[in-house]
Amino acid sequence: MKNCFLILLSLFSLSLPAQDIYLHCGKLVDTENGEILTQKTIVVSGNKITSILNGYIDSENPEDSIIDLKSNTVMPGLIDLHVHMESEYNPKKYMDKFTDNEADIAFKSVKFARKTLMSGFTTVRDLGGSGVNIALRNAINQGHIVGPRIFTAGKAIATTGGHADPTNGSSKLLMGDPGPEQGVINSADEAKKAVRQRYKNGADNIKITATGGVLSVAKNGQNPQFTLEEVQAICATAKDYGMIIAAHAHGDEGMQRAVIGGVTTIEHGTKMSEQTMDLMMQYGTYLVPTITAGKAVADNAKIKGFYPEIIVPKALEIGPKIQNTFAKAYKHGVKIAFGTDAGVFPHGLNAKEFGYMVEVGMPPMKALQSATTTNATVLGLADELGQLKEGYLADIVATNDHGVLTLVPGVGKKTAERIILELKDKVGVTETWVSAAGGGISHGAADAEMALIALG
């Protein structure tokens, strides 16, 4: 029987009597303590974990469901702090902004959201698009479509001509002079207005492009693009509104301004110096490495015509450096938060990042914790997500020996990329029946969404 399959037999909403779900877990990952526990029963009531019991315990209530995961490893739903849910890069991407309407972007994003969830990532931070990402988040929260829990920046904030200026590469006829409403600023006052506009639009967090970038149609991929005063204005205003701040940054000077200015996370960090690492430790700033994206852009740049010519030298220079910078920063003591930049590479392959992190020295359990407990802390949700624990949301992923947990000693031998079951907290009452040929799994679940998938 082939390992590549997805069988979803039924998905529907209905009113069900109150029932609990008992998950019999062969192995359970305690992400708080970094341990693998065995023979545990997780009890889920509504959308919360109500208890974790020793052994395989059956319910005395005949209305309750039992899910047999005795041959699986069970862990919290994964969290990716850097994705772009509206798109995937391909050779036509740079024409899409001239041809796609918002509805086109929205329909594409539905597929990307589902792929992300089905690959084990139940929560993501979306770091920039057109603003359709806000509507996508709402549609998922309201139960209209299937996808991960999204915390989105809406449209990223840039400076004129900088990475994330939406008119880069346009003709003069189309270029115009975008301002704070479009996410382009040139002073501290405009920076404040741009943050408040993101809040008004419904964004959950803020993203700035502190330096040049690889994939924008602009020559420089690393120069600083905000003054310190502009960064400080953005961060102070964002914190007034309860928003965390991500800073895209490849060059060192722009990184230092972002850290001193008060950002929460540095994305990529490609040319980070030891001085910047020290600053990040001093200010408590996290690095979100995005190694997978770096490798993807370097590979794609070797394909003639994949990117506009102005992008190719930037991709070849910057992309290959990200993994090595991550290794140095981790060994230096910089706090690491898991993030991939999915959308730069195909959605659903987010788990590749684990392999790249472990490859250069991060212990497997630490890599897993970066995508669970650490990221929950960054999002301010450490008491709801990132752990399998009483009172936490029932975001639960189970893997076989080909799953993400195969990176953890004692769990398996293969690399991270195969998820076989996912149980995600969901608004409303939903029952999903799942089955796999030869897999012997066929269960219903209330107040949760379940899906069965094997990738590759």
C-alpha positions as CSV (number, residue, x, y, z in Angstrom):
1,M,0.0,0.0,0.0
2,K,1.4,3.4,-1.0
3,N,2.2,5.8,1.8
4,C,0.9,8.9,-0.1
5,F,-2.8,9.2,0.6
6,L,-5.5,11.4,2.0
7,I,-8.9,9.9,2.7
8,L,-11.4,12.2,4.3
9,L,-14.7,10.4,4.3
10,S,-17.0,12.9,5.9
11,L,-16.9,16.5,7.1
12,F,-20.0,18.1,8.4
13,S,-21.4,20.2,11.2
14,L,-24.2,19.1,13.5
15,S,-25.5,19.3,17.0
16,L,-24.1,16.5,19.1
17,P,-24.7,15.5,22.8
18,A,-21.9,16.5,25.0
19,Q,-19.1,14.0,24.8
20,D,-15.5,13.6,25.7
21,I,-12.7,12.2,23.5
22,Y,-10.1,9.8,25.0
23,L,-6.8,9.6,23.1
24,H,-4.8,6.5,23.9
25,C,-1.2,7.7,23.2
26,G,1.7,5.3,22.8
27,K,4.2,8.1,23.2
28,L,3.5,11.7,24.3
29,V,5.9,14.6,24.0
30,D,6.1,16.7,27.1
31,T,7.4,19.9,25.5
32,E,7.5,21.7,28.8
33,N,10.1,19.4,30.3
34,G,11.6,18.0,27.0
35,E,10.7,14.4,27.7
36,I,9.0,11.6,25.9
37,L,6.3,9.9,28.1
38,T,4.7,6.5,27.3
39,Q,1.2,5.0,27.6
40,K,-0.8,8.1,28.4
41,T,-4.5,9.0,27.9
42,I,-5.5,12.5,26.9
43,V,-9.1,13.5,27.7
44,V,-10.5,16.2,25.6
45,S,-13.8,18.0,26.5
46,G,-15.1,20.6,24.1
47,N,-12.0,22.3,22.8
48,K,-9.8,21.8,25.9
49,I,-7.6,19.1,27.4
50,T,-9.2,18.3,30.7
51,S,-6.8,15.7,31.9
52,I,-3.8,13.5,31.0
53,L,-3.9,10.1,32.7
54,N,-1.4,7.3,33.1
55,G,-2.1,4.2,31.1
56,Y,-4.8,3.6,28.5
57,I,-8.0,4.6,30.3
58,D,-11.5,4.0,28.8
59,S,-14.5,6.2,29.6
60,E,-17.4,4.8,31.5
61,N,-19.7,7.0,29.4
62,P,-20.8,5.2,26.2
63,E,-21.3,8.5,24.4
64,D,-17.6,9.3,24.6
65,S,-15.1,8.5,21.8
66,I,-11.9,6.6,22.1
67,I,-9.1,7.2,19.5
68,D,-6.4,4.5,19.4
69,L,-3.0,6.2,19.0
70,K,-1.0,3.5,20.8
71,S,1.4,3.1,17.9
72,N,1.8,6.8,17.4
73,T,3.7,9.7,19.0
74,V,1.5,12.6,20.1
75,M,2.6,16.2,20.5
76,P,1.1,19.7,20.6
77,G,0.1,21.3,17.3
78,L,3.1,23.1,15.7
79,I,3.4,26.9,15.4
80,D,5.2,28.6,12.5
81,L,6.0,32.3,13.2
82,H,6.8,33.2,9.6
83,V,4.4,32.3,6.7
84,H,2.8,34.2,3.8
85,M,-0.7,32.6,3.4
86,E,-1.7,34.5,0.3
87,S,0.7,33.2,-2.2
88,E,3.5,30.8,-3.3
89,Y,6.4,31.9,-5.4
90,N,6.7,30.7,-9.0
91,P,7.9,32.2,-12.3
92,K,4.6,33.9,-12.8
93,K,4.4,35.5,-9.3
94,Y,5.7,38.9,-10.4
95,M,2.9,39.3,-12.9
96,D,0.2,38.2,-10.5
97,K,0.1,41.6,-8.8
98,F,-1.0,43.1,-12.2
99,T,-3.5,40.3,-13.0
100,D,-5.0,38.9,-9.8
101,N,-8.0,40.5,-8.1
102,E,-8.5,40.1,-4.4
103,A,-10.9,37.3,-5.0
104,D,-8.2,35.4,-6.9
105,I,-5.8,35.8,-4.0
106,A,-8.5,34.7,-1.6
107,F,-9.3,31.5,-3.5
108,K,-5.6,30.6,-3.7
109,S,-5.1,31.2,0.0
110,V,-7.8,28.8,0.9
111,K,-5.7,25.9,-0.6
112,F,-2.5,27.2,1.2
113,A,-4.3,27.4,4.5
114,R,-5.6,23.8,4.3
115,K,-2.1,22.4,3.2
116,T,-0.5,24.2,6.2
117,L,-3.0,22.8,8.7
118,M,-2.8,19.3,7.2
119,S,1.0,19.3,7.6
120,G,0.7,19.7,11.4
121,F,0.9,23.4,11.9
122,T,-2.2,24.5,13.8
123,T,-1.1,28.1,14.4
124,V,0.9,30.5,12.2
125,R,1.9,34.1,12.1
126,D,1.3,35.6,8.7
127,L,4.0,38.3,8.0
128,G,2.6,40.2,5.1
129,G,0.4,40.2,2.1
130,S,-2.2,42.4,0.5
131,G,-4.6,42.4,3.4
132,V,-6.6,39.4,2.2
133,N,-4.8,37.5,4.9
134,I,-7.0,39.3,7.4
135,A,-10.2,38.0,5.7
136,L,-8.6,34.5,5.5
137,R,-8.1,34.5,9.3
138,N,-11.7,35.6,9.8
139,A,-13.0,32.9,7.5
140,I,-11.1,30.2,9.4
141,N,-12.2,31.6,12.8
142,Q,-15.8,31.6,11.7
143,G,-15.7,28.0,10.4
144,H,-16.2,28.8,6.7
145,I,-13.0,27.2,5.6
146,V,-10.3,24.8,7.0
147,G,-7.0,26.3,8.1
148,P,-4.7,27.0,11.0
149,R,-5.2,29.7,13.6
150,I,-3.7,32.8,12.0
151,F,-2.2,35.9,13.6
152,T,-1.5,38.2,10.7
153,A,0.3,41.5,10.1
154,G,-1.9,42.3,7.2
155,K,0.3,44.4,4.9
156,A,3.9,44.8,6.0
157,I,5.4,48.3,6.6
158,A,8.2,49.5,4.4
159,T,9.9,52.8,3.4
160,T,9.7,54.3,-0.1
161,G,11.4,51.9,-2.5
162,G,12.2,49.5,0.3
163,H,11.4,45.8,0.6
164,A,7.6,45.6,0.8
165,D,6.9,48.8,-1.1
166,P,4.1,47.4,-3.2
167,T,5.0,49.5,-6.2
168,N,8.6,48.3,-6.7
169,G,9.1,47.2,-10.3
170,S,6.1,49.1,-11.6
171,S,6.1,51.6,-14.4
172,K,5.9,55.3,-13.5
173,L,2.3,55.2,-14.7
174,L,1.4,52.6,-12.0
175,M,4.0,53.5,-9.4
176,G,2.3,56.4,-7.7
177,D,3.4,57.5,-4.2
178,P,2.0,55.0,-1.6
179,G,1.8,56.2,2.0
180,P,1.0,54.9,5.5
181,E,-2.3,53.5,4.4
182,Q,-0.5,51.3,1.9
183,G,2.2,50.5,4.4
184,V,4.9,52.9,3.2
185,I,6.4,55.5,5.5
186,N,9.1,58.1,5.6
187,S,9.0,59.6,9.0
188,A,8.3,58.8,12.7
189,D,4.8,60.3,12.4
190,E,4.0,58.3,9.3
191,A,5.3,55.2,11.0
192,K,2.8,55.7,13.9
193,K,0.0,56.3,11.4
194,A,0.9,53.1,9.5
195,V,0.7,51.0,12.7
196,R,-2.6,52.5,13.6
197,Q,-3.9,51.8,10.1
198,R,-2.8,48.1,10.4
199,Y,-4.7,48.0,13.7
200,K,-7.8,49.6,12.1
201,N,-7.6,47.1,9.3
202,G,-7.7,44.2,11.7
203,A,-4.1,43.1,11.9
204,D,-2.9,41.2,14.9
205,N,0.8,42.1,14.8
206,I,3.2,44.3,12.9
207,K,5.9,43.5,10.4
208,I,8.6,45.9,9.2
209,T,11.2,45.4,6.5
210,A,14.2,46.8,8.4
211,T,16.6,46.1,5.5
212,G,16.5,45.3,1.8
213,G,15.2,41.9,0.7
214,V,15.9,39.2,-1.7
215,L,12.7,38.9,-3.6
216,S,11.7,42.5,-4.0
217,V,12.3,44.1,-7.4
218,A,15.1,46.3,-6.1
219,K,18.9,46.2,-6.3
220,N,20.0,46.1,-2.6
221,G,19.1,43.1,-0.5
222,Q,20.6,44.1,2.8
223,N,20.9,47.9,3.3
224,P,19.2,49.5,6.4
225,Q,15.9,51.0,5.3
226,F,14.4,52.6,8.5
227,T,16.0,55.2,10.8
228,L,16.2,54.2,14.5
229,E,13.6,56.9,15.2
230,E,11.2,55.3,12.7
231,V,11.6,51.9,14.2
232,Q,11.2,53.2,17.8
233,A,8.0,55.0,16.7
234,I,6.6,51.8,15.1
235,C,7.4,49.6,18.1
236,A,6.2,52.1,20.8
237,T,2.9,52.5,18.9
238,A,2.5,48.8,18.3
239,K,3.0,48.0,21.9
240,D,0.4,50.6,22.9
241,Y,-2.0,48.4,20.8
242,G,-0.8,45.1,22.3
243,M,0.9,44.0,19.1
244,I,4.3,42.2,18.7
245,I,6.7,43.4,16.0
246,A,8.6,41.3,13.5
247,A,11.5,42.8,11.5
248,H,12.7,41.3,8.2
249,A,16.4,41.9,8.2
250,H,19.4,40.6,6.2
251,G,22.0,43.3,6.8
252,D,23.6,43.9,10.2
253,E,23.1,47.6,10.6
254,G,19.4,47.4,10.0
255,M,19.2,44.5,12.4
256,Q,20.8,46.5,15.2
257,R,18.4,49.4,14.7
258,A,15.5,47.0,14.8
259,V,16.7,45.4,18.0
260,I,17.5,48.6,19.8
261,G,14.2,50.1,18.5
262,G,12.2,47.3,20.3
263,V,11.1,44.6,17.8
264,T,10.1,41.2,19.1
265,T,11.7,39.0,16.5
266,I,14.3,39.3,13.8
267,E,13.4,37.4,10.6
268,H,16.2,35.7,8.6
269,G,19.2,37.5,10.3
270,T,21.5,36.5,7.5
271,K,24.5,38.8,8.1
272,M,24.2,39.0,11.8
273,S,27.4,39.9,13.7
274,E,28.3,38.8,17.2
275,Q,27.7,42.3,18.3
276,T,24.1,42.0,17.1
277,M,23.8,38.6,18.8
278,D,24.8,40.2,22.0
279,L,22.3,43.0,21.5
280,M,19.5,40.4,20.9
281,M,20.4,38.7,24.1
282,Q,20.4,42.0,26.0
283,Y,17.0,43.0,24.6
284,G,15.5,39.6,24.7
285,T,14.9,39.5,20.9
286,Y,14.2,36.2,19.1
287,L,15.7,35.0,15.9
288,V,13.3,33.4,13.4
289,P,15.8,31.7,11.0
290,T,13.7,30.7,7.9
291,I,16.5,28.3,6.7
292,T,14.1,26.5,4.3
293,A,13.3,29.7,2.4
294,G,17.0,30.6,2.1
295,K,17.8,27.2,0.5
296,A,14.7,27.5,-1.7
297,V,15.6,30.9,-3.1
298,A,19.2,29.9,-3.8
299,D,18.0,26.8,-5.7
300,N,15.3,28.7,-7.6
301,A,17.8,31.4,-8.6
302,K,19.7,28.7,-10.6
303,I,16.6,28.1,-12.8
304,K,16.7,30.5,-15.7
305,G,13.6,32.8,-15.7
306,F,12.3,31.7,-12.3
307,Y,13.0,35.2,-10.8
308,P,13.6,38.6,-12.5
309,E,17.3,39.1,-13.2
310,I,17.7,41.8,-10.5
311,I,16.8,39.2,-7.9
312,V,19.1,36.4,-8.9
313,P,22.4,37.7,-7.5
314,K,20.7,38.6,-4.2
315,A,19.3,35.1,-3.9
316,L,22.6,33.4,-4.7
317,E,24.4,35.6,-2.1
318,I,22.0,35.6,0.8
319,G,20.1,32.4,0.6
320,P,22.9,29.9,1.3
321,K,24.1,31.9,4.4
322,I,21.0,31.7,6.6
323,Q,21.6,28.2,8.0
324,N,25.2,29.0,9.0
325,T,24.1,32.2,10.7
326,F,21.4,30.3,12.6
327,A,24.0,27.8,13.9
328,K,26.2,30.6,15.1
329,A,23.3,32.5,16.8
330,Y,22.0,29.4,18.5
331,K,25.5,28.5,19.9
332,H,26.0,32.1,20.9
333,G,22.8,31.9,23.1
334,V,20.3,33.9,21.0
335,K,16.7,32.8,21.6
336,I,15.3,30.9,18.6
337,A,11.7,30.9,17.5
338,F,10.6,28.5,14.7
339,G,9.7,30.1,11.4
340,T,10.0,29.1,7.8
341,D,8.8,31.8,5.4
342,A,6.5,29.3,3.8
343,G,5.1,30.8,0.6
344,V,8.7,31.5,-0.6
345,F,8.6,27.7,-1.0
346,P,5.5,25.5,-1.2
347,H,3.1,25.6,1.7
348,G,2.9,22.3,3.6
349,L,6.6,21.7,3.6
350,N,7.1,23.7,6.8
351,A,8.5,20.8,8.7
352,K,11.6,20.7,6.6
353,E,12.9,23.4,8.9
354,F,13.4,21.0,11.7
355,G,15.9,18.9,9.7
356,Y,17.9,21.9,8.8
357,M,18.0,23.1,12.4
358,V,19.1,19.8,13.7
359,E,21.7,19.4,10.9
360,V,23.8,22.2,12.3
361,G,23.7,21.5,15.9
362,M,20.3,22.2,17.5
363,P,19.2,19.2,19.6
364,P,16.0,17.6,18.2
365,M,13.9,18.3,21.3
366,K,15.1,22.0,21.3
367,A,14.0,22.3,17.7
368,L,10.6,20.9,18.6
369,Q,10.3,23.2,21.6
370,S,11.1,26.2,19.3
371,A,7.9,25.4,17.4
372,T,5.7,24.8,20.5
373,T,6.5,26.3,23.9
374,T,8.8,29.1,22.6
375,N,6.4,30.2,19.8
376,A,3.5,30.1,22.2
377,T,5.4,32.4,24.5
378,V,6.2,34.9,21.6
379,L,2.5,35.0,20.7
380,G,1.5,35.6,24.4
381,L,-0.3,32.3,24.4
382,A,1.9,30.3,26.7
383,D,-1.0,29.3,28.9
384,E,-3.1,28.0,25.9
385,L,-0.8,26.6,23.2
386,G,2.4,24.7,22.8
387,Q,1.9,22.0,25.4
388,L,-0.3,19.0,26.0
389,K,-1.5,20.0,29.4
390,E,-4.7,20.2,31.4
391,G,-6.6,23.4,30.6
392,Y,-4.8,23.9,27.3
393,L,-6.5,24.0,23.9
394,A,-6.8,20.7,22.2
395,D,-4.3,21.3,19.4
396,I,-2.9,17.8,19.0
397,V,-0.8,16.2,16.3
398,A,0.0,12.5,16.2
399,T,2.7,11.1,14.0
400,N,3.9,7.7,12.9
401,D,7.6,6.7,12.6
402,H,7.9,9.0,9.5
403,G,6.6,12.0,11.4
404,V,8.1,15.2,12.9
405,L,8.9,13.4,16.1
406,T,11.3,11.0,14.3
407,L,13.8,13.8,15.0
408,V,13.5,13.0,18.7
409,P,15.8,10.3,20.0
410,G,13.9,7.0,20.7
411,V,10.9,7.9,18.5
412,G,12.1,6.9,15.0
413,K,14.8,7.0,12.4
414,K,13.5,9.1,9.5
415,T,13.2,12.9,8.9
416,A,10.4,15.3,9.6
417,E,7.7,15.6,7.0
418,R,4.9,13.1,7.6
419,I,1.9,13.9,9.7
420,I,-0.8,11.3,10.1
421,L,-3.4,12.8,12.4
422,E,-4.3,16.2,13.5
423,L,-6.8,17.4,16.1
424,K,-7.3,21.2,16.0
425,D,-9.4,23.3,18.3
426,K,-12.2,24.8,16.3
427,V,-15.1,27.2,16.9
428,G,-18.5,25.4,16.8
429,V,-19.4,21.7,16.8
430,T,-17.9,19.8,14.0
431,E,-17.6,16.0,13.4
432,T,-15.0,14.7,11.0
433,W,-14.6,11.0,10.1
434,V,-11.2,10.0,8.9
435,S,-9.9,6.7,7.6
436,A,-6.8,5.4,5.9
437,A,-6.6,2.3,3.8
438,G,-4.9,-0.3,6.0
439,G,-4.5,2.2,8.8
440,G,-7.4,1.0,10.9
441,I,-8.4,4.5,12.0
442,S,-12.0,5.7,11.8
443,H,-13.2,8.0,14.4
444,G,-15.6,11.0,15.0
445,A,-14.7,14.0,17.1
446,A,-16.8,16.9,18.5
447,D,-15.6,20.5,18.8
448,A,-12.5,19.5,16.8
449,E,-11.3,19.0,13.3
450,M,-9.5,15.9,12.4
451,A,-7.7,15.0,9.2
452,L,-5.5,12.1,8.1
453,I,-2.6,12.7,5.8
454,A,0.7,11.2,4.8
455,L,3.0,13.3,2.6
456,G,5.5,11.9,0.2
